[in-house]
């Protein structure tokens, strides 16, 4: 039995929730390989950094727009009821 057949057989035995987890894992793997090709200068060293980097890569792969520093400050100000530097 080939790898594809093994994967498909295992897939069919999973609950819909676990199938979704597999899809998310595959997307994370794909985005990691794409990110590695694009952004090879950063290598997370700690477990927390690795987890945050993985979350970032999944967000990028899903199409979420990352905010720059000014956009982050603006969003924080809006969430805090208009607080911001004057």
Protein Blocks (a to p, Z undefined) as FASTA:
>chain_A
ZZklmmmmmmmmpcfklmmmmmmmmmmmmmmmmmmmmmmmbccfbfklmmmmmmmmmmmm
nopacddfklmmmmmmmmnoopacZZ
